[in-house]
Amino acid sequence: MTNVLDILLAILIDWIIGDPHWFPHPIIYIGKLIAYLEKKGRKLCKTDAGIKAFGGLIVVVVALISFIIPFFILAITKHVLWLYHVLNVMIIWTTLAAKCLSSEAKKVYYALKNNDLEDARIKLSYIVGRDTKSLGDKEIIRADVETVAENAADGVIAPLFYAIIGGAPLAMMYKAINTMDSMLGYMNEKYKHIGFFPAKVDDVANLIPARLTGLLICIVAFIVKGNPIESFKIMIRDRKNHKSPNCAYPEGAAAGAMRIQLGGTNIYFGEVVYKPTIGDKKLELSFEHINDCIKLMYAAEILMVVMYILGILMILGCNS
């Protein structure tokens, strides 16, 4: 139950303050470590095979460090309960990104609402990897919605999942794996070798959370006037319509819930990447769908916490 309370407090802090710029966020330092190791790897390795192997070494080093540091911090402080719980809450909080994701997505929403397409492109460029310079309003909306849906898994449900099963250290290790994928896991010419293992390990780490996120979104589809059964059907039908084995689950569930179509051609680092479509185009994309997707994200998070608490109560009831 103490872990439940710590997780609840971490969620509340994330909802209230998100990721403030003044806070020395662990992901910043994880990112710096990844960038340092990438630079070293490219300098030391002269062949594609060598760079690929070094990418695997980056995964091992970064994942271990990200697990070990919070593990020992909590182990050292476990006899001082108040300090242990404060640190546990803070570590879990830094792995969650609901407020940050919502805030960044809404910046795009408000720019579109004000008919400022250029500002919307700029705001979108902060949260997506694709080229945004020539995107029209519908493409901007689609990119923003896809980002919220995908990151509902990566930035919200997955960290919660790992915090539940392995505590703060495992949640932090997951965030490190996800950050490696975000920085290195592109299948273009520059990253396809060094990013091979980061991308594959991230796929494995998100195998359960992505499907869980999709299922949760299906269940809460009614909050955006969607049909949970229809949302589930779309998710299952289009689950393979993405280069990632995981992303189509939350995106398909969200598309089904909002009765819109996602996916299609994008440009990443100057390279055109075609993606199959996800969902049916029953409604034209509107900037209001950004808000709807944010609602789905928060509702999915709440539902997961409720299910977790009910599960703990059932276990305690059976053991009493």
C-alpha positions in Angstrom: 0.0 0.0 0.0 2.9 2.4 0.6 4.0 1.9 -3.0 0.4 2.7 -4.1 0.5 6.0 -2.1 3.9 6.9 -3.5 2.7 6.3 -7.0 -0.5 8.4 -6.4 1.6 11.3 -5.0 4.0 11.1 -8.0 1.0 11.2 -10.4 -0.5 14.2 -8.5 2.8 16.1 -8.6 3.1 15.4 -12.3 -0.4 16.6 -12.9 0.2 19.8 -11.0 3.7 20.9 -11.9 4.8 18.6 -14.7 8.5 19.0 -15.7 9.5 22.5 -14.4 12.5 24.0 -16.2 14.3 24.8 -13.0 14.3 21.1 -11.8 17.5 19.1 -12.6 15.5 16.3 -14.4 17.3 12.9 -14.5 16.4 12.5 -18.2 18.6 15.5 -19.0 21.7 13.7 -17.6 20.7 10.4 -19.1 20.5 12.2 -22.5 23.9 13.7 -22.0 25.3 10.3 -21.2 23.8 8.8 -24.3 25.1 11.7 -26.5 28.6 11.3 -24.9 28.6 7.5 -25.6 27.4 8.0 -29.1 30.2 10.5 -29.9 32.7 8.1 -28.4 31.3 5.1 -30.4 31.4 6.9 -33.7 35.0 8.0 -33.0 36.2 4.5 -31.9 34.3 2.3 -34.4 35.2 2.4 -38.0 32.9 -0.3 -39.4 29.1 -0.6 -39.5 29.3 -3.8 -37.5 31.4 -2.1 -34.8 29.0 0.8 -34.5 26.1 -1.5 -34.3 27.8 -3.5 -31.5 28.7 -0.2 -29.7 25.0 0.6 -29.8 24.3 -2.5 -27.8 27.0 -1.5 -25.3 25.3 1.9 -24.9 22.0 0.1 -24.1 23.7 -2.0 -21.4 25.7 0.8 -19.8 22.9 3.4 -19.8 20.2 0.9 -18.6 22.4 -0.4 -15.8 23.4 3.1 -14.5 19.8 4.3 -14.7 18.7 1.4 -12.6 21.6 1.2 -10.1 21.6 4.8 -9.0 18.0 5.1 -7.8 18.2 1.5 -6.4 21.2 2.4 -4.2 19.7 5.8 -3.3 16.6 4.1 -2.0 18.5 1.2 -0.4 20.7 3.7 1.6 17.7 5.7 2.8 15.3 2.8 3.6 15.8 3.1 7.3 14.8 6.7 7.3 11.2 6.2 6.1 10.1 9.8 5.4 13.3 10.4 3.3 12.9 7.1 1.5 9.3 7.9 0.5 10.1 11.5 -0.5 12.9 10.2 -2.8 10.7 7.3 -4.1 7.9 9.7 -5.0 10.4 12.2 -6.6 12.0 9.5 -8.8 8.7 8.1 -9.9 7.4 11.6 -10.6 10.4 12.3 -13.0 9.5 9.2 -15.1 5.9 10.5 -15.7 5.1 13.0 -18.5 1.4 13.5 -18.7 1.4 17.2 -17.8 4.4 17.9 -20.0 2.9 16.1 -23.0 -0.5 17.8 -22.5 1.1 21.2 -22.2 3.3 20.8 -25.3 0.4 19.4 -27.4 -1.8 22.3 -26.3 0.7 24.8 -27.5 0.1 23.4 -31.0 -3.7 23.5 -30.3 -3.7 27.1 -29.3 -1.6 28.1 -32.3 -4.0 26.4 -34.6 -7.0 27.9 -32.8 -5.4 31.4 -33.4 -4.9 30.5 -37.1 -1.1 30.9 -36.7 0.1 28.0 -38.9 3.8 29.0 -38.7 3.7 29.0 -34.9 1.9 25.7 -34.9 4.7 24.2 -37.0 7.4 25.6 -34.7 5.6 24.3 -31.6 5.1 20.9 -33.2 8.7 20.6 -34.1 9.6 20.6 -30.4 7.8 17.3 -29.8 8.1 15.3 -33.1 10.9 13.9 -35.1 9.4 14.6 -38.5 10.0 17.7 -40.7 7.3 20.3 -39.8 8.3 23.2 -42.1 5.8 22.5 -44.9 3.0 20.8 -43.0 -0.6 22.0 -43.5 -3.1 22.3 -40.7 -4.5 18.7 -41.1 -1.0 17.3 -41.1 -0.1 19.3 -38.0 -3.2 18.0 -36.2 -2.5 14.5 -37.2 1.2 14.7 -36.0 0.1 16.2 -32.7 -2.6 13.6 -32.1 -0.2 10.7 -33.0 2.4 12.1 -30.6 -0.1 12.3 -27.7 -1.4 8.8 -28.4 2.0 7.2 -28.8 3.4 9.0 -25.8 0.4 8.1 -23.7 2.2 4.7 -23.7 5.8 5.8 -23.6 5.5 8.7 -21.2 2.6 7.7 -18.9 1.3 4.1 -18.9 4.7 2.4 -19.4 6.5 4.2 -16.5 3.5 3.5 -14.3 3.6 -0.2 -15.4 7.2 -0.5 -14.5 6.9 1.5 -11.2 4.1 -0.9 -10.2 6.0 -4.1 -10.9 9.6 -3.0 -10.1 9.4 0.3 -8.2 11.2 3.5 -9.0 14.5 1.9 -10.2 12.8 -0.1 -12.9 10.6 2.9 -14.0 13.8 4.9 -14.4 15.5 2.2 -16.3 12.6 2.1 -18.7 12.8 5.9 -19.2 16.5 5.5 -20.1 15.6 2.8 -22.6 12.9 5.0 -24.1 15.3 8.0 -24.2 17.9 6.0 -26.0 15.3 5.0 -28.6 14.2 8.7 -29.0 17.8 9.8 -29.5 19.3 6.9 -31.5 16.5 4.6 -32.7 15.9 6.0 -36.2 16.2 3.7 -39.2 17.8 6.2 -41.5 21.4 6.3 -42.8 22.8 8.1 -39.8 21.3 6.0 -37.0 20.4 2.6 -38.5 23.5 0.9 -37.1 24.1 2.6 -33.8 20.4 2.8 -33.1 19.6 -0.9 -34.0 19.8 -2.2 -30.4 18.3 0.8 -28.7 15.3 0.5 -31.0 14.9 -3.2 -30.5 15.2 -3.1 -26.7 12.7 -0.3 -26.6 10.3 -2.4 -28.7 10.6 -5.2 -26.1 10.2 -2.8 -23.2 7.0 -1.4 -24.7 5.5 -4.7 -25.8 3.1 -5.0 -22.8 2.6 -1.3 -22.0 1.7 -0.3 -25.6 -1.0 -3.0 -25.7 -2.2 -2.1 -22.2 -2.4 1.6 -23.2 -4.4 0.7 -26.3 -6.9 -1.4 -24.3 -7.3 1.3 -21.6 -8.0 3.9 -24.3 -10.6 1.6 -25.9 -12.3 1.3 -22.5 -12.5 5.1 -21.9 -13.4 5.9 -25.5 -16.9 7.0 -24.3 -15.4 10.2 -22.8 -14.9 11.5 -26.4 -18.2 10.1 -27.5 -16.5 7.1 -29.0 -17.6 3.5 -28.9 -15.2 1.2 -26.9 -16.1 -1.8 -29.0 -15.5 0.1 -32.3 -12.2 1.5 -30.9 -11.1 -2.0 -30.0 -11.9 -3.3 -33.5 -9.9 -0.5 -35.2 -7.0 -1.1 -32.8 -6.9 -4.9 -33.6 -7.5 -4.3 -37.4 -4.7 -1.7 -37.8 -2.3 -2.9 -35.1 0.3 -3.8 -37.8 0.0 -0.6 -39.8 3.2 1.0 -38.3 6.9 0.3 -38.6 6.9 -0.1 -34.8 5.4 -3.3 -33.4 3.8 -1.2 -30.6 2.8 2.3 -31.7 -0.2 1.3 -33.7 -2.0 0.0 -30.5 -2.5 3.3 -28.7 -2.8 5.2 -32.0 -5.3 2.7 -33.4 -7.3 2.9 -30.2 -7.3 6.7 -30.2 -8.2 6.9 -33.9 -11.1 4.5 -33.3 -12.3 6.3 -30.3 -12.3 9.7 -32.1 -13.4 8.2 -35.5 -10.5 9.8 -37.4 -7.7 8.5 -39.6 -4.0 8.7 -38.6 -0.8 7.6 -40.3 0.5 8.3 -43.8 3.6 9.8 -45.3 6.1 11.9 -43.2 9.5 13.3 -43.7 12.3 12.5 -41.1 15.7 14.1 -41.4 15.1 14.8 -45.1 14.0 11.2 -45.9 10.4 10.5 -47.0 8.9 7.7 -44.9 5.5 6.2 -45.9 3.3 4.8 -43.2 0.0 3.0 -43.7 -3.1 4.7 -42.4 -4.7 3.9 -39.0 -8.4 4.2 -38.4 -11.3 5.2 -40.6 -11.9 8.8 -41.8 -15.4 9.2 -40.4 -14.7 12.7 -39.2 -12.4 15.3 -40.6 -9.4 16.2 -38.4 -10.0 19.2 -36.2 -7.7 20.9 -33.7 -10.3 19.8 -31.1 -9.1 16.2 -31.6 -5.9 17.3 -29.9 -7.9 18.0 -26.7 -9.8 14.8 -27.2 -6.6 12.8 -27.4 -5.3 14.4 -24.2 -8.6 13.5 -22.4 -8.1 9.9 -23.5 -4.5 9.9 -22.2 -5.6 11.2 -18.7 -8.6 8.9 -18.6 -6.4 5.9 -19.4 -3.9 6.8 -16.7 -6.8 7.2 -14.1 -8.3 3.9 -15.1 -4.9 2.1 -14.8 -4.4 3.5 -11.2 -8.0 2.5 -10.3 -7.3 -1.0 -11.5 -4.0 -1.1 -9.6 -5.7 -0.1 -6.4 -8.5 -2.5 -6.8 -6.0 -5.3 -7.5 -4.0 -4.5 -4.3 -7.2 -4.4 -2.3 -8.3 -7.8 -3.6 -4.9 -9.3 -2.8 -5.1 -7.8 0.8 -8.6 -9.1 1.1 -7.6 -12.6 0.1 -4.7 -12.6 2.5 -6.6 -11.3 5.5 
